[in-house]
Amino acid sequence: MFVCLGLGWSADADSLARQTAAMKFDSGRAYEDLRRQVSFGPRPAGSAPLAQCREYILAQLKAA
C-alpha cells in the first residue's frame, strides 16, 4: 500500500515539475500585455475602452 502511495506522489511531483516548467514567467510578455491594456486609456464601467480591454484579455487567455 505504501509503495502505491509513493508511486502516486512521485507521479504527481513529476507532473507538477512539467507544469511549472511550462508556466515560466515571461516579464517581456507581461510588460507588453500591460502596455496594451494601458493603451485603451481610462476604462470606466460600461465604457467602450473597457469592453475593448476585456476582449483583448479574453483573446489572450484563449490563445494561451
CHARMM internal coordinates of N, CA and C (Angstrom, degrees):
IC EDIT
DIST 1 N 1 CA 1.4363
DIST 1 CA 1 C 1.5263
ANGL 1 N 1 CA 1 C 110.65
DIST 1 C 2 N 1.3309
ANGL 1 CA 1 C 2 N 117.13
DIHE 1 N 1 CA 1 C 2 N -44.41
DIST 2 N 2 CA 1.4602
ANGL 1 C 2 N 2 CA 120.13
DIHE 1 CA 1 C 2 N 2 CA -179.67
DIST 2 CA 2 C 1.5200
ANGL 2 N 2 CA 2 C 111.53
DIHE 1 C 2 N 2 CA 2 C -66.92
DIST 2 C 3 N 1.3279
ANGL 2 CA 2 C 3 N 116.34
DIHE 2 N 2 CA 2 C 3 N -32.10
DIST 3 N 3 CA 1.4644
ANGL 2 C 3 N 3 CA 119.82
DIHE 2 CA 2 C 3 N 3 CA 177.39
DIST 3 CA 3 C 1.5240
ANGL 3 N 3 CA 3 C 109.57
DIHE 2 C 3 N 3 CA 3 C -64.23
DIST 3 C 4 N 1.3185
ANGL 3 CA 3 C 4 N 116.73
DIHE 3 N 3 CA 3 C 4 N -43.58
DIST 4 N 4 CA 1.4735
ANGL 3 C 4 N 4 CA 120.43
DIHE 3 CA 3 C 4 N 4 CA 178.89
DIST 4 CA 4 C 1.5209
ANGL 4 N 4 CA 4 C 110.99
DIHE 3 C 4 N 4 CA 4 C -62.53
DIST 4 C 5 N 1.3260
ANGL 4 CA 4 C 5 N 116.84
DIHE 4 N 4 CA 4 C 5 N -42.65
DIST 5 N 5 CA 1.4608
ANGL 4 C 5 N 5 CA 120.01
DIHE 4 CA 4 C 5 N 5 CA 178.28
DIST 5 CA 5 C 1.5231
ANGL 5 N 5 CA 5 C 110.79
DIHE 4 C 5 N 5 CA 5 C -62.95
DIST 5 C 6 N 1.3257
ANGL 5 CA 5 C 6 N 116.02
DIHE 5 N 5 CA 5 C 6 N -42.45
DIST 6 N 6 CA 1.4599
ANGL 5 C 6 N 6 CA 120.52
DIHE 5 CA 5 C 6 N 6 CA 179.10
DIST 6 CA 6 C 1.5130
ANGL 6 N 6 CA 6 C 111.75
DIHE 5 C 6 N 6 CA 6 C -61.93
DIST 6 C 7 N 1.3168
ANGL 6 CA 6 C 7 N 116.90
DIHE 6 N 6 CA 6 C 7 N -41.51
DIST 7 N 7 CA 1.4614
ANGL 6 C 7 N 7 CA 120.30
DIHE 6 CA 6 C 7 N 7 CA 178.52
DIST 7 CA 7 C 1.5237
ANGL 7 N 7 CA 7 C 110.89
DIHE 6 C 7 N 7 CA 7 C -66.23
DIST 7 C 8 N 1.3080
ANGL 7 CA 7 C 8 N 116.64
DIHE 7 N 7 CA 7 C 8 N -38.21
DIST 8 N 8 CA 1.4626
ANGL 7 C 8 N 8 CA 120.57
DIHE 7 CA 7 C 8 N 8 CA 178.25
DIST 8 CA 8 C 1.5117
ANGL 8 N 8 CA 8 C 111.61
DIHE 7 C 8 N 8 CA 8 C -64.22
DIST 8 C 9 N 1.3235
ANGL 8 CA 8 C 9 N 116.82
DIHE 8 N 8 CA 8 C 9 N -43.31
DIST 9 N 9 CA 1.4643
ANGL 8 C 9 N 9 CA 120.06
DIHE 8 CA 8 C 9 N 9 CA 178.91
DIST 9 CA 9 C 1.5151
ANGL 9 N 9 CA 9 C 110.97
DIHE 8 C 9 N 9 CA 9 C -67.36
DIST 9 C 10 N 1.3180
ANGL 9 CA 9 C 10 N 116.47
DIHE 9 N 9 CA 9 C 10 N -36.15
DIST 10 N 10 CA 1.4597
ANGL 9 C 10 N 10 CA 120.50
DIHE 9 CA 9 C 10 N 10 CA 178.33
DIST 10 CA 10 C 1.5225
ANGL 10 N 10 CA 10 C 110.38
DIHE 9 C 10 N 10 CA 10 C -64.24
DIST 10 C 11 N 1.3185
ANGL 10 CA 10 C 11 N 116.58
DIHE 10 N 10 CA 10 C 11 N -43.27
DIST 11 N 11 CA 1.4652
ANGL 10 C 11 N 11 CA 120.41
DIHE 10 CA 10 C 11 N 11 CA 178.99
DIST 11 CA 11 C 1.5226
ANGL 11 N 11 CA 11 C 110.37
DIHE 10 C 11 N 11 CA 11 C -64.00
DIST 11 C 12 N 1.3386
ANGL 11 CA 11 C 12 N 117.19
DIHE 11 N 11 CA 11 C 12 N -39.69
DIST 12 N 12 CA 1.4603
ANGL 11 C 12 N 12 CA 120.55
DIHE 11 CA 11 C 12 N 12 CA 177.64
DIST 12 CA 12 C 1.5196
ANGL 12 N 12 CA 12 C 110.85
DIHE 11 C 12 N 12 CA 12 C -64.33
DIST 12 C 13 N 1.3176
ANGL 12 CA 12 C 13 N 117.94
DIHE 12 N 12 CA 12 C 13 N -39.04
DIST 13 N 13 CA 1.4587
ANGL 12 C 13 N 13 CA 121.36
DIHE 12 CA 12 C 13 N 13 CA 179.34
DIST 13 CA 13 C 1.5237
ANGL 13 N 13 CA 13 C 110.54
DIHE 12 C 13 N 13 CA 13 C -64.84
DIST 13 C 14 N 1.3341
ANGL 13 CA 13 C 14 N 117.23
DIHE 13 N 13 CA 13 C 14 N -40.81
DIST 14 N 14 CA 1.4639
ANGL 13 C 14 N 14 CA 120.52
DIHE 13 CA 13 C 14 N 14 CA 177.92
DIST 14 CA 14 C 1.5188
ANGL 14 N 14 CA 14 C 110.68
DIHE 13 C 14 N 14 CA 14 C -64.25
DIST 14 C 15 N 1.3124
ANGL 14 CA 14 C 15 N 116.21
DIHE 14 N 14 CA 14 C 15 N -42.73
DIST 15 N 15 CA 1.4631
ANGL 14 C 15 N 15 CA 120.91
DIHE 14 CA 14 C 15 N 15 CA 179.18
DIST 15 CA 15 C 1.5240
ANGL 15 N 15 CA 15 C 110.47
DIHE 14 C 15 N 15 CA 15 C -62.83
DIST 15 C 16 N 1.3160
ANGL 15 CA 15 C 16 N 116.84
DIHE 15 N 15 CA 15 C 16 N -42.78
DIST 16 N 16 CA 1.4621
ANGL 15 C 16 N 16 CA 121.38
DIHE 15 CA 15 C 16 N 16 CA 179.09
DIST 16 CA 16 C 1.5219
ANGL 16 N 16 CA 16 C 110.62
DIHE 15 C 16 N 16 CA 16 C -63.98
DIST 16 C 17 N 1.3154
ANGL 16 CA 16 C 17 N 117.92
DIHE 16 N 16 CA 16 C 17 N -39.74
DIST 17 N 17 CA 1.4639
ANGL 16 C 17 N 17 CA 121.24
DIHE 16 CA 16 C 17 N 17 CA 178.98
DIST 17 CA 17 C 1.5235
ANGL 17 N 17 CA 17 C 110.76
DIHE 16 C 17 N 17 CA 17 C -63.49
DIST 17 C 18 N 1.3247
ANGL 17 CA 17 C 18 N 117.39
DIHE 17 N 17 CA 17 C 18 N -41.02
DIST 18 N 18 CA 1.4717
ANGL 17 C 18 N 18 CA 120.58
DIHE 17 CA 17 C 18 N 18 CA 178.46
DIST 18 CA 18 C 1.5228
ANGL 18 N 18 CA 18 C 110.78
DIHE 17 C 18 N 18 CA 18 C -66.48
DIST 18 C 19 N 1.3238
ANGL 18 CA 18 C 19 N 117.22
DIHE 18 N 18 CA 18 C 19 N -42.05
DIST 19 N 19 CA 1.4629
ANGL 18 C 19 N 19 CA 120.58
DIHE 18 CA 18 C 19 N 19 CA 179.45
DIST 19 CA 19 C 1.5218
ANGL 19 N 19 CA 19 C 110.72
DIHE 18 C 19 N 19 CA 19 C -64.41
DIST 19 C 20 N 1.3240
ANGL 19 CA 19 C 20 N 117.16
DIHE 19 N 19 CA 19 C 20 N -41.39
DIST 20 N 20 CA 1.4573
ANGL 19 C 20 N 20 CA 121.16
DIHE 19 CA 19 C 20 N 20 CA -179.53
DIST 20 CA 20 C 1.5175
ANGL 20 N 20 CA 20 C 110.24
DIHE 19 C 20 N 20 CA 20 C -64.14
DIST 20 C 21 N 1.3191
ANGL 20 CA 20 C 21 N 117.86
DIHE 20 N 20 CA 20 C 21 N -41.02
DIST 21 N 21 CA 1.4595
ANGL 20 C 21 N 21 CA 121.20
DIHE 20 CA 20 C 21 N 21 CA 179.00
DIST 21 CA 21 C 1.5209
ANGL 21 N 21 CA 21 C 110.70
DIHE 20 C 21 N 21 CA 21 C -64.33
DIST 21 C 22 N 1.3078
ANGL 21 CA 21 C 22 N 117.24
DIHE 21 N 21 CA 21 C 22 N -36.53
DIST 22 N 22 CA 1.4615
ANGL 21 C 22 N 22 CA 121.20
DIHE 21 CA 21 C 22 N 22 CA -179.11
DIST 22 CA 22 C 1.5212
ANGL 22 N 22 CA 22 C 111.80
DIHE 21 C 22 N 22 CA 22 C -74.80
DIST 22 C 23 N 1.3236
ANGL 22 CA 22 C 23 N 118.11
DIHE 22 N 22 CA 22 C 23 N -19.13
DIST 23 N 23 CA 1.4544
ANGL 22 C 23 N 23 CA 121.78
DIHE 22 CA 22 C 23 N 23 CA -175.50
DIST 23 CA 23 C 1.5302
ANGL 23 N 23 CA 23 C 112.59
DIHE 22 C 23 N 23 CA 23 C -105.03
DIST 23 C 24 N 1.3209
ANGL 23 CA 23 C 24 N 118.65
DIHE 23 N 23 CA 23 C 24 N 27.64
DIST 24 N 24 CA 1.4591
ANGL 23 C 24 N 24 CA 120.38
DIHE 23 CA 23 C 24 N 24 CA 179.99
DIST 24 CA 24 C 1.5192
ANGL 24 N 24 CA 24 C 109.88
DIHE 23 C 24 N 24 CA 24 C -59.45
DIST 24 C 25 N 1.3128
ANGL 24 CA 24 C 25 N 115.85
DIHE 24 N 24 CA 24 C 25 N 141.74
DIST 25 N 25 CA 1.4537
ANGL 24 C 25 N 25 CA 121.76
DIHE 24 CA 24 C 25 N 25 CA -178.42
DIST 25 CA 25 C 1.5205
ANGL 25 N 25 CA 25 C 109.62
DIHE 24 C 25 N 25 CA 25 C -78.04
DIST 25 C 26 N 1.3218
ANGL 25 CA 25 C 26 N 116.21
DIHE 25 N 25 CA 25 C 26 N 129.02
DIST 26 N 26 CA 1.4629
ANGL 25 C 26 N 26 CA 122.99
DIHE 25 CA 25 C 26 N 26 CA 178.58
DIST 26 CA 26 C 1.5253
ANGL 26 N 26 CA 26 C 107.79
DIHE 25 C 26 N 26 CA 26 C -108.69
DIST 26 C 27 N 1.3188
ANGL 26 CA 26 C 27 N 116.77
DIHE 26 N 26 CA 26 C 27 N 101.12
DIST 27 N 27 CA 1.4627
ANGL 26 C 27 N 27 CA 120.28
DIHE 26 CA 26 C 27 N 27 CA -175.93
DIST 27 CA 27 C 1.5230
ANGL 27 N 27 CA 27 C 111.90
DIHE 26 C 27 N 27 CA 27 C -64.30
DIST 27 C 28 N 1.3252
ANGL 27 CA 27 C 28 N 118.04
DIHE 27 N 27 CA 27 C 28 N -33.97
DIST 28 N 28 CA 1.4607
ANGL 27 C 28 N 28 CA 121.26
DIHE 27 CA 27 C 28 N 28 CA 177.95
DIST 28 CA 28 C 1.5162
ANGL 28 N 28 CA 28 C 111.39
DIHE 27 C 28 N 28 CA 28 C -64.14
DIST 28 C 29 N 1.3092
ANGL 28 CA 28 C 29 N 115.54
DIHE 28 N 28 CA 28 C 29 N -43.75
DIST 29 N 29 CA 1.4697
ANGL 28 C 29 N 29 CA 120.42
DIHE 28 CA 28 C 29 N 29 CA 178.03
DIST 29 CA 29 C 1.5165
ANGL 29 N 29 CA 29 C 110.62
DIHE 28 C 29 N 29 CA 29 C -64.54
DIST 29 C 30 N 1.3261
ANGL 29 CA 29 C 30 N 116.70
DIHE 29 N 29 CA 29 C 30 N -42.15
DIST 30 N 30 CA 1.4640
ANGL 29 C 30 N 30 CA 120.83
DIHE 29 CA 29 C 30 N 30 CA 179.30
DIST 30 CA 30 C 1.5250
ANGL 30 N 30 CA 30 C 110.58
DIHE 29 C 30 N 30 CA 30 C -61.78
DIST 30 C 31 N 1.3277
ANGL 30 CA 30 C 31 N 116.51
DIHE 30 N 30 CA 30 C 31 N -41.33
DIST 31 N 31 CA 1.4647
ANGL 30 C 31 N 31 CA 120.10
DIHE 30 CA 30 C 31 N 31 CA -179.87
DIST 31 CA 31 C 1.5225
ANGL 31 N 31 CA 31 C 110.77
DIHE 30 C 31 N 31 CA 31 C -65.58
DIST 31 C 32 N 1.3270
ANGL 31 CA 31 C 32 N 117.12
DIHE 31 N 31 CA 31 C 32 N -40.94
DIST 32 N 32 CA 1.4705
ANGL 31 C 32 N 32 CA 120.02
DIHE 31 CA 31 C 32 N 32 CA 178.15
DIST 32 CA 32 C 1.5272
ANGL 32 N 32 CA 32 C 111.20
DIHE 31 C 32 N 32 CA 32 C -65.25
DIST 32 C 33 N 1.3305
ANGL 32 CA 32 C 33 N 116.85
DIHE 32 N 32 CA 32 C 33 N -38.90
DIST 33 N 33 CA 1.4654
ANGL 32 C 33 N 33 CA 119.83
DIHE 32 CA 32 C 33 N 33 CA 176.11
DIST 33 CA 33 C 1.5284
ANGL 33 N 33 CA 33 C 110.25
DIHE 32 C 33 N 33 CA 33 C -62.24
DIST 33 C 34 N 1.3200
ANGL 33 CA 33 C 34 N 116.69
DIHE 33 N 33 CA 33 C 34 N -42.17
DIST 34 N 34 CA 1.4587
ANGL 33 C 34 N 34 CA 121.08
DIHE 33 CA 33 C 34 N 34 CA 178.46
DIST 34 CA 34 C 1.5246
ANGL 34 N 34 CA 34 C 111.18
DIHE 33 C 34 N 34 CA 34 C -63.32
DIST 34 C 35 N 1.3255
ANGL 34 CA 34 C 35 N 116.60
DIHE 34 N 34 CA 34 C 35 N -45.14
DIST 35 N 35 CA 1.4669
ANGL 34 C 35 N 35 CA 120.29
DIHE 34 CA 34 C 35 N 35 CA 178.93
DIST 35 CA 35 C 1.5272
ANGL 35 N 35 CA 35 C 110.76
DIHE 34 C 35 N 35 CA 35 C -59.53
DIST 35 C 36 N 1.3152
ANGL 35 CA 35 C 36 N 115.81
DIHE 35 N 35 CA 35 C 36 N -41.95
DIST 36 N 36 CA 1.4648
ANGL 35 C 36 N 36 CA 119.95
DIHE 35 CA 35 C 36 N 36 CA -179.83
DIST 36 CA 36 C 1.5313
ANGL 36 N 36 CA 36 C 110.86
DIHE 35 C 36 N 36 CA 36 C -63.78
DIST 36 C 37 N 1.3246
ANGL 36 CA 36 C 37 N 116.78
DIHE 36 N 36 CA 36 C 37 N -43.48
DIST 37 N 37 CA 1.4634
ANGL 36 C 37 N 37 CA 119.89
DIHE 36 CA 36 C 37 N 37 CA -179.98
DIST 37 CA 37 C 1.5269
ANGL 37 N 37 CA 37 C 111.31
DIHE 36 C 37 N 37 CA 37 C -65.09
DIST 37 C 38 N 1.3161
ANGL 37 CA 37 C 38 N 117.40
DIHE 37 N 37 CA 37 C 38 N -40.33
DIST 38 N 38 CA 1.4617
ANGL 37 C 38 N 38 CA 121.23
DIHE 37 CA 37 C 38 N 38 CA 179.14
DIST 38 CA 38 C 1.5240
ANGL 38 N 38 CA 38 C 110.40
DIHE 37 C 38 N 38 CA 38 C -66.76
DIST 38 C 39 N 1.3250
ANGL 38 CA 38 C 39 N 117.39
DIHE 38 N 38 CA 38 C 39 N -30.38
DIST 39 N 39 CA 1.4650
ANGL 38 C 39 N 39 CA 120.77
DIHE 38 CA 38 C 39 N 39 CA -178.15
DIST 39 CA 39 C 1.5311
ANGL 39 N 39 CA 39 C 112.48
DIHE 38 C 39 N 39 CA 39 C -64.15
DIST 39 C 40 N 1.3254
ANGL 39 CA 39 C 40 N 117.67
DIHE 39 N 39 CA 39 C 40 N -18.42
DIST 40 N 40 CA 1.4606
ANGL 39 C 40 N 40 CA 120.48
DIHE 39 CA 39 C 40 N 40 CA 177.44
DIST 40 CA 40 C 1.5288
ANGL 40 N 40 CA 40 C 111.59
DIHE 39 C 40 N 40 CA 40 C -74.01
DIST 40 C 41 N 1.3194
ANGL 40 CA 40 C 41 N 116.75
DIHE 40 N 40 CA 40 C 41 N -12.68
DIST 41 N 41 CA 1.4626
ANGL 40 C 41 N 41 CA 120.54
DIHE 40 CA 40 C 41 N 41 CA 179.86
DIST 41 CA 41 C 1.5161
ANGL 41 N 41 CA 41 C 111.26
DIHE 40 C 41 N 41 CA 41 C 77.56
DIST 41 C 42 N 1.3394
ANGL 41 CA 41 C 42 N 115.71
DIHE 41 N 41 CA 41 C 42 N -164.56
DIST 42 N 42 CA 1.4658
ANGL 41 C 42 N 42 CA 118.99
DIHE 41 CA 41 C 42 N 42 CA 178.88
DIST 42 CA 42 C 1.5323
ANGL 42 N 42 CA 42 C 110.43
DIHE 41 C 42 N 42 CA 42 C -58.35
DIST 42 C 43 N 1.3343
ANGL 42 CA 42 C 43 N 115.60
DIHE 42 N 42 CA 42 C 43 N 141.40
DIST 43 N 43 CA 1.4610
ANGL 42 C 43 N 43 CA 120.01
DIHE 42 CA 42 C 43 N 43 CA -176.01
DIST 43 CA 43 C 1.5274
ANGL 43 N 43 CA 43 C 110.89
DIHE 42 C 43 N 43 CA 43 C -129.17
DIST 43 C 44 N 1.3416
ANGL 43 CA 43 C 44 N 116.46
DIHE 43 N 43 CA 43 C 44 N 66.05
DIST 44 N 44 CA 1.4707
ANGL 43 C 44 N 44 CA 117.57
DIHE 43 CA 43 C 44 N 44 CA 178.35
DIST 44 CA 44 C 1.5322
ANGL 44 N 44 CA 44 C 111.02
DIHE 43 C 44 N 44 CA 44 C -65.75
DIST 44 C 45 N 1.3031
ANGL 44 CA 44 C 45 N 114.93
DIHE 44 N 44 CA 44 C 45 N 158.18
DIST 45 N 45 CA 1.4697
ANGL 44 C 45 N 45 CA 120.68
DIHE 44 CA 44 C 45 N 45 CA -178.99
DIST 45 CA 45 C 1.5224
ANGL 45 N 45 CA 45 C 111.07
DIHE 44 C 45 N 45 CA 45 C -53.60
DIST 45 C 46 N 1.3351
ANGL 45 CA 45 C 46 N 115.29
DIHE 45 N 45 CA 45 C 46 N 132.43
DIST 46 N 46 CA 1.4573
ANGL 45 C 46 N 46 CA 121.46
DIHE 45 CA 45 C 46 N 46 CA 176.77
DIST 46 CA 46 C 1.5184
ANGL 46 N 46 CA 46 C 115.32
DIHE 45 C 46 N 46 CA 46 C 82.01
DIST 46 C 47 N 1.3317
ANGL 46 CA 46 C 47 N 117.75
DIHE 46 N 46 CA 46 C 47 N 1.90
DIST 47 N 47 CA 1.4689
ANGL 46 C 47 N 47 CA 120.42
DIHE 46 CA 46 C 47 N 47 CA -176.43
DIST 47 CA 47 C 1.5265
ANGL 47 N 47 CA 47 C 111.80
DIHE 46 C 47 N 47 CA 47 C -85.93
DIST 47 C 48 N 1.3378
ANGL 47 CA 47 C 48 N 115.08
DIHE 47 N 47 CA 47 C 48 N 160.06
DIST 48 N 48 CA 1.4677
ANGL 47 C 48 N 48 CA 120.72
DIHE 47 CA 47 C 48 N 48 CA 176.68
DIST 48 CA 48 C 1.5301
ANGL 48 N 48 CA 48 C 111.17
DIHE 47 C 48 N 48 CA 48 C -63.58
DIST 48 C 49 N 1.3612
ANGL 48 CA 48 C 49 N 119.53
DIHE 48 N 48 CA 48 C 49 N -42.11
DIST 49 N 49 CA 1.4666
ANGL 48 C 49 N 49 CA 118.33
DIHE 48 CA 48 C 49 N 49 CA 178.02
DIST 49 CA 49 C 1.5283
ANGL 49 N 49 CA 49 C 113.03
DIHE 48 C 49 N 49 CA 49 C -60.66
DIST 49 C 50 N 1.3223
ANGL 49 CA 49 C 50 N 117.09
DIHE 49 N 49 CA 49 C 50 N -34.51
DIST 50 N 50 CA 1.4625
ANGL 49 C 50 N 50 CA 119.58
DIHE 49 CA 49 C 50 N 50 CA 177.26
DIST 50 CA 50 C 1.5251
ANGL 50 N 50 CA 50 C 110.31
DIHE 49 C 50 N 50 CA 50 C -65.04
DIST 50 C 51 N 1.3174
ANGL 50 CA 50 C 51 N 117.22
DIHE 50 N 50 CA 50 C 51 N -42.76
DIST 51 N 51 CA 1.4664
ANGL 50 C 51 N 51 CA 121.27
DIHE 50 CA 50 C 51 N 51 CA 178.45
DIST 51 CA 51 C 1.5227
ANGL 51 N 51 CA 51 C 110.64
DIHE 50 C 51 N 51 CA 51 C -63.74
DIST 51 C 52 N 1.3356
ANGL 51 CA 51 C 52 N 117.43
DIHE 51 N 51 CA 51 C 52 N -39.86
DIST 52 N 52 CA 1.4651
ANGL 51 C 52 N 52 CA 121.27
DIHE 51 CA 51 C 52 N 52 CA 178.90
DIST 52 CA 52 C 1.5242
ANGL 52 N 52 CA 52 C 110.73
DIHE 51 C 52 N 52 CA 52 C -65.61
DIST 52 C 53 N 1.3253
ANGL 52 CA 52 C 53 N 116.52
DIHE 52 N 52 CA 52 C 53 N -42.20
DIST 53 N 53 CA 1.4649
ANGL 52 C 53 N 53 CA 120.37
DIHE 52 CA 52 C 53 N 53 CA 178.74
DIST 53 CA 53 C 1.5268
ANGL 53 N 53 CA 53 C 110.24
DIHE 52 C 53 N 53 CA 53 C -64.71
DIST 53 C 54 N 1.3170
ANGL 53 CA 53 C 54 N 116.92
DIHE 53 N 53 CA 53 C 54 N -41.80
DIST 54 N 54 CA 1.4638
ANGL 53 C 54 N 54 CA 121.31
DIHE 53 CA 53 C 54 N 54 CA 178.30
DIST 54 CA 54 C 1.5281
ANGL 54 N 54 CA 54 C 110.60
DIHE 53 C 54 N 54 CA 54 C -59.95
DIST 54 C 55 N 1.3264
ANGL 54 CA 54 C 55 N 116.53
DIHE 54 N 54 CA 54 C 55 N -44.61
DIST 55 N 55 CA 1.4642
ANGL 54 C 55 N 55 CA 120.56
DIHE 54 CA 54 C 55 N 55 CA 179.53
DIST 55 CA 55 C 1.5275
ANGL 55 N 55 CA 55 C 111.06
DIHE 54 C 55 N 55 CA 55 C -63.90
DIST 55 C 56 N 1.3279
ANGL 55 CA 55 C 56 N 116.45
DIHE 55 N 55 CA 55 C 56 N -38.86
DIST 56 N 56 CA 1.4686
ANGL 55 C 56 N 56 CA 120.38
DIHE 55 CA 55 C 56 N 56 CA 177.47
DIST 56 CA 56 C 1.5291
ANGL 56 N 56 CA 56 C 110.42
DIHE 55 C 56 N 56 CA 56 C -61.10
DIST 56 C 57 N 1.3235
ANGL 56 CA 56 C 57 N 116.29
DIHE 56 N 56 CA 56 C 57 N -48.15
DIST 57 N 57 CA 1.4666
ANGL 56 C 57 N 57 CA 120.52
DIHE 56 CA 56 C 57 N 57 CA -178.91
DIST 57 CA 57 C 1.5265
ANGL 57 N 57 CA 57 C 110.45
DIHE 56 C 57 N 57 CA 57 C -62.84
DIST 57 C 58 N 1.3196
ANGL 57 CA 57 C 58 N 117.47
DIHE 57 N 57 CA 57 C 58 N -44.50
DIST 58 N 58 CA 1.4681
ANGL 57 C 58 N 58 CA 120.35
DIHE 57 CA 57 C 58 N 58 CA 178.71
DIST 58 CA 58 C 1.5238
ANGL 58 N 58 CA 58 C 111.52
DIHE 57 C 58 N 58 CA 58 C -61.21
DIST 58 C 59 N 1.3284
ANGL 58 CA 58 C 59 N 116.90
DIHE 58 N 58 CA 58 C 59 N -41.09
DIST 59 N 59 CA 1.4671
ANGL 58 C 59 N 59 CA 120.45
DIHE 58 CA 58 C 59 N 59 CA 178.84
DIST 59 CA 59 C 1.5241
ANGL 59 N 59 CA 59 C 110.78
DIHE 58 C 59 N 59 CA 59 C -63.34
DIST 59 C 60 N 1.3335
ANGL 59 CA 59 C 60 N 116.89
DIHE 59 N 59 CA 59 C 60 N -40.23
DIST 60 N 60 CA 1.4614
ANGL 59 C 60 N 60 CA 120.41
DIHE 59 CA 59 C 60 N 60 CA 179.24
DIST 60 CA 60 C 1.5238
ANGL 60 N 60 CA 60 C 111.13
DIHE 59 C 60 N 60 CA 60 C -66.11
DIST 60 C 61 N 1.3180
ANGL 60 CA 60 C 61 N 116.84
DIHE 60 N 60 CA 60 C 61 N -40.35
DIST 61 N 61 CA 1.4618
ANGL 60 C 61 N 61 CA 120.32
DIHE 60 CA 60 C 61 N 61 CA 178.98
DIST 61 CA 61 C 1.5278
ANGL 61 N 61 CA 61 C 111.44
DIHE 60 C 61 N 61 CA 61 C -66.14
DIST 61 C 62 N 1.3242
ANGL 61 CA 61 C 62 N 116.65
DIHE 61 N 61 CA 61 C 62 N -40.34
DIST 62 N 62 CA 1.4680
ANGL 61 C 62 N 62 CA 119.89
DIHE 61 CA 61 C 62 N 62 CA 178.95
DIST 62 CA 62 C 1.5209
ANGL 62 N 62 CA 62 C 111.55
DIHE 61 C 62 N 62 CA 62 C -67.20
DIST 62 C 63 N 1.3287
ANGL 62 CA 62 C 63 N 116.98
DIHE 62 N 62 CA 62 C 63 N -32.80
DIST 63 N 63 CA 1.4620
ANGL 62 C 63 N 63 CA 121.24
DIHE 62 CA 62 C 63 N 63 CA -179.01
DIST 63 CA 63 C 1.5277
ANGL 63 N 63 CA 63 C 112.04
DIHE 62 C 63 N 63 CA 63 C -76.20
DIST 63 C 64 N 1.3191
ANGL 63 CA 63 C 64 N 117.26
DIHE 63 N 63 CA 63 C 64 N -19.86
DIST 64 N 64 CA 1.4761
ANGL 63 C 64 N 64 CA 121.17
DIHE 63 CA 63 C 64 N 64 CA -176.42
DIST 64 CA 64 C 1.5120
ANGL 64 N 64 CA 64 C 111.84
DIHE 63 C 64 N 64 CA 64 C -75.47
END
COOR INIT
IC SEED 1 N 1 CA 1 C
IC BUILD
